């Protein structure tokens, strides 16, 4: 739902990179190059970014009890 603060495998902080990653990918840059430039070299961190689905907007549409 929300990007984790740290990578689950290597414990590297990654949450601060999420906004820049999303903006650059929306502009049309290649995902691989964006991840390289952000300094995400480990496959665990890259998989975290590539596999993340942002569901926060959809979840906020529902009522709270």
Secondary structure, 3 states (H helix, E strand, C coil): CCCCCECCCCCCECHHHHHHHHHHHHCCCCHHHHHHHHCCCCHHHHHHHHCCCCCHHHHCCCCCC
